[in-house]
Amino acid sequence: VAVCIGNAAHFYTICSLFSYGGIMCSDLGWADSNDTAGFAAGLLGSANVLGRVPSSFLWGKFVDRYGARRALVLSFLSITIGNIAFGLSTNLNLSIGIRLVLLGVCNGWVTIFNPLIYNLVGPERQVEVISQVLGYGAVVQMLGPAIGGFTYGVYPQVPALVPSAVGAGLSLLAVVLSWRWVPETQQQGYEKFPAVKADSENTEKPAVTLPIVTLFLVVALRSLVGLLNFGWFDVFPLWCIASRDVGGLDMSQADLGTLLSLSSVCTLVFTLRAMSRICKFLGLRKSQVVFSFLLIGVLSVLPFVPTWWMGAVLHVLAVCSQNVQISVSMAMTNNATPELRRGEINGIAVTCESIGKGLGPVGGANLFAWSVAQDGHGGRHVAFWALGGLDVLCLMCVFLMPSWIERGIDNREIETAAVKIDAVGPQTVGVTEEEAEILVQMKADQAGVTVGCHIARVLHPEGPASDHLGVPGDAGGERADTTAAVTHQHAL
């Protein structure tokens, strides 16, 4: 509940502006008329997204070091203050600065959300919970602009105060719920290790090995998905309202709103009821591949459909596919990241994703306008096919990812060692029959990270004499103690 309320506060802060941003710029004298208000309204809408770029990595480090609960409280306090300040502002530069700093730089929700879900429910249920939270966020995406439009202008001198106050109330509620209900997630690896006695020669230090290539593929996937998703947001409506002479559907704003509303309802049902089950059945990589191919097919034929209802059906398929891609790419980010660096790597991924989201609308809209201006009816498909090309790059990233991305890097050691035992036998690997039986059972059950750490220490005893899998350890009494701990932990 706390996570859903927090996501609602975040989405409302972004989406409520869409219905009155242009009118507000005209009413407060920031633009000459509604027709020329697009530039100022665009700056207001993009300021908070651009604010994430310099701060996402720092928010990730903060989550790793101090925990998600503190980060959530600080973020939602910033959203509360930012909403109130924006509602009271009557200066364009000040309003842009408020959204950039308080609602962008100081809002770490997008970075906090992903590692928080992983810590709360683990790798097995993260796609399910992400889809649920995003599904309820879609409700706010539909209701936010409506609430903003209905409440705008109650006080003419500060017309945005009431809709902003609604967002402030939601975020303040999120502060309270986050503090009371969200458990602390500070990683133990950031605590100082106890002092080692003087007679001890070996000092164990926390070391985290990063799968660089896999992380690069995951971050590239997040960037491409963000670029594709936000490019789609602009290209599809532009095609719908374009005239028949250039291959559009020549729809009115009212008809386009109806189409998008119907599509949102269908997408909401899919996201809440079916998406997590499909992803669980197919797995992360297969889900990404199947829905990427589906999206490529939709983008290939969509600009050639002659009626609005066919466009609506294909729009539903496209948005459902993109929702799967978003959820799966977030889960892959968690699975590719060691526990002690999960917030930090998510911050890097969000930074790259934000850059892609910032470039998507500009690139998609300009490409569509240029293509129809150059070739008219024959150029209507260029922007859609360019989006399909981005999806092909997403497929390439998925095909290059290792198989352990399904279960996560924390279980990779267990899986690798179990495969070695199956191939050459436990004595060759250097473990007893009992340890081998425990390990194979853990692989079958996909046991937890804690037991996996014990097993890794059993398989990788310290000292130069051990080179089974290249991890240092102690070959003496520590191994026996660890073996006993493993057996006890497995019995529990």
Secondary structure, DSSP 4 states (H G I P E B T S, - for coil): -HHHHHHHHHHHHHHGGGGTHHHHHHHTTSSSSGGG-HHHHHHHHHHHHHHHHHHHHHHHHHHHHH-HHHHHHHHHHHHHHHHHHHHH---HHHHHHHHHIIIIIT--HHHHHHHHHHHHHHHHHHHHHHHHHHHHHHHHHHHHHHHHHHHTTSSTTSTTHHHHHHHHHHHHHHHHHHHHHSPP---GGGSPPPPPPTT------------HHHHHHHHHHHHHHHHHHHHHHHHHHHHHHS-GGGT-----HHHHHHHHHHHHHHHHHHHHHTHHHHHHHH-HHHHHHHHHHHHHHHHHHGGG--SHHHHHHHHHHHHHHHHHHHHHHHHHHHHTS-GGGHHHHHHHHHHHHHHHHHHHHHHHHHHHHHHHHHHGGGGTTHHHHHHHHHHHHHHHHHHTS-GGGGT-GGGHHHHHHHHHHHHH-HHHHT--HHHHHHHHHHHHHT--HHHHHHHHHHHS-SSTT--SSS-----SHHHHHHHHHHHHHHH-
